[in-house]
C-alpha cells in the first residue's frame, strides 16, 4: 500500500508518522554517507604512516573517490530508474560497506586507494533517495528532501569530530571501521522500512559512454599523478595522455549520437547552461580538490619539515569544522542574499571570500588561530556559491531537462574535484623538500595560490554571464530583474 493511500485512512497524524517512517532510514543513510566522506580528513597523517604514503599520494585519497563518483553516479541513478531506486540504494550501500571494510584493513596504499574507488558509489545515494521520496511522499517531498540535506551536513560535522577524537585514542583500524558500521545499519533500516518506487523508466544504460569516460579520466589523471616520477615526456606518460584525451573526445562524439546519453552534451550548448558549468568546473576544482591540503598542513610537524602545526587527528578535525559549519550557514543564507543584493553581487561576493581565504592562508600559515578563522571565511563563500549556482543552472535549462541539468551540475562539480585533486597531487609530487619525499612549504603556497586564482577567474567571468539574458523557463510568480543577471528570482 502506498503512502498516499495510508494518508487517506489515517489522517494527519498517520500521514506524519508514515512520512517519518519512510524518510527516517533514508535520512540515516545520508548521515552515514556524509560521515564516511568526512572521516578521512583528520586521519591523513596516520594513514600516511600506516600506508607509507607521502603527501602527494595522500591527496589522491579524495581524488580517487571523486573520480569514481563521476562514473558511478549517472550509472547507478539510471539503473535505479530502470530496476527500482530502493534496490539500487541497497546495492550501493552494500558496495560502500565492503569498501569501508577493505579500507579499514588495508596495509598498502594501492589497496586503500582501491577501497576509495569502491566507496565512490556513496555519491549515488542522494539522487536515488530523492527519487524514492518524490515517488512515495507526494506533496511532502520537499520536507523529506530537506531532511536528507540536513542529515548530510550533520553527518559531515559528526564524521570530522568523531574521527578526530577516536583517532587520538583508538587504533586506526577501529576508527576506519566505524563509518562502515553506520552505513551497514542504514542498509538494514532501509531494507525493512523503505518501500520500493513504483515508476520505471525506459531505455538502457549507456555502457559505452561510461566505459569511455572511465578510461579517459583514469588514464589522464593517472598520467598527471605519475608524470613527475616517470618523466613527462616518457613514452608511457605521453601514451596515457594520448589515449586518455582521445577517449574523452570519442566520448563526447558518442554522447551526441546516442538517444539516451550518460551525460547530455547538447544541454551544455543551450541558453548559457554550459557557461555556468564552466564556472562550476573552476570553482569545484579549488573547493573539492584542495580539501586534503589544509589537513595535511595542519598535521605536519614544524620541527621536522619546517611548517605546519603538528596537530593530532583531534586537532586537525577542529581546524576543519569551522569550514563545514560556515559552509552550512552560507547555504542557508544564500537565497536571502540573492533577494537582498541580487544574484550577480551574491555570486561575486562569495568568490571574493574564497579568494581572501587562500590569500590569508599563505599570510597566516604560522598562526593557528587565524589559520582556523580563515577556514570559516572560505566556508561561508563556498556555502553561498553552491547554494545559488545550481538554481541558475536548472532555471536556464528547458523545463523538460531540469533534472538532467541538476545532475550535470553535480557531475561537473565532482569531476572538477577529481581533476583538481590530481593536479594538486602532481604539484606536491614535484615539489619535495630537498633530499626527501616530503612536500615543501612552497608546494602548499603554489596550490593555495592556484585555488585563489581559480575563484578570482570566476569573479572576472561572472559579469559576462549577463549576455545570456532571461532563462526560457520560469516558475509561476517569478520576476525578472536585469541587475540579477536577468535570471528569475522570487519577488
Steps between C-alpha positions, in 0.01 A plus 500: 500500500641839407553782740234706323233238577618477858442873540142472386425245771697632792468874464757762593668314788528180300640685202764662718594166655518339155728775370736465796512120462576529128756778514669389823706220347590710197604793717717275716673369189580858394640561847713188458616593150610848614667345805695268272604774258629726778672242719829485309602867520612503866672161455723578203823517697428165669409346165828625361692317773302176466504492119849650462352766273635850446292818491455486122360147520271588790342772289384222265272356770243770436568520125446126446166506680385798294615339175306184581189703585506673161448161335280328756247778569342507150527122457340409834238774463397366160489143632271628774264645240496168317490241781396681816655777707483315833671202343789715382523679836538162671759386246691829531506479879621139483781605262598789725502276810740262326718796402510623860609160629774474236622850590507420873727196454704623202872471566623656175415822320378334174252283693375802694463698177296215351273514805446870441406432139239251623363755747425738212162326481394704803457801270200338333302473824358853501349500147362148552347589836355824369324294232354272768370796698346665191328173409369405844425823688320721247454853629728430797801441273656840569494437874654156458776618267579784739548243776745308280705813434499588870630154591780540246625805686462336840682188382787708366553678831464175697747320275766767540465530878456131581780380274728765646411403856513123447818529295674648803411211733415191293680281252460630145328181382209552741466864403477406132249223569258737675351659184460152348295397803281811465445433130416133566241600762339737249495215247301282740263786586425570135435135421228483767353854501517643147261388224611464140407764242221416258601695187750346256690681228566377151818452300833363615825603661752662269774247579714607205500860621575391857796289386643779284462757777657270759795413279555859389495646849698218663783506247524879488497547876737207559743659254482824697563308823814329370634755251765635731639163612484328161589801289246722324645417158533126562323274253274358773379839624453637148318183400260528794432865420433422134272203566327671793426828324409312183250291696340817639469646148337178377275506808367844406427384145323186623288697746383729220370205299336264749134553586552455876849633577680460829555878497285725280767692309239696301369656820835673549450708185156628594421840650815550701489175696849408379642836606389450859623142498843637401482734798412202720795310352736779605341538841471128569867437424604718792207408725531122487852460363662695783311319777789288634761778467413692816475176700843386384646840585346508849631151579855572379762533776690830472804363682535231231387664175518871579128579479161398639365478853570135593138433599362155578181373335275680751685827447476463123126436523454822698670695220256352245173543691479881457511452121215247513284701740541827311430320174168388648428857610578623150263250343221619729547872435583481127139539387443796733814673374374463143171662596685784669793566266429310178659191352802662339610686813441193716700268277789744459513573874507130588801448274675805645474330840662188357779704339564667835508161671784367288693826510473511879595131533835592347539809720398327825656159440683527833209629709264219603202709627496711185557190285181352648302825471591531133355154436163626622519801270553274199225263612250786503588589141476139386163451668348809337635422153394136499154595627436755223666363187304170466171690490630715215610193302159337544317822407697540180428145383175410322229392741514144369873485573513655847582169665775426250642850549518446875676168449749661259574769756577238763709294257695810391572593860618149584712476186660835581598372843655186352702700246601760758610233747704326231675820396573598859638154569726545199621835634580349839678214328717746309588733787675299772719619783855445380618143560158368610152407382337763719301768320662840536337809649517656154272224365226603745542865403481413129182295548332766714602761242347295219179452699474873564566569131220260398246686713637832376440374145138429595469858631630633167281274287172543690404844357523359145219256583251788470505449124286189540206714609174354624471124543243332277332328793359688798298385795158660559535820694865553409607842385790599280744755639766607250764594762472139624647362178151493355419178688176422675486586869214500744356845553 
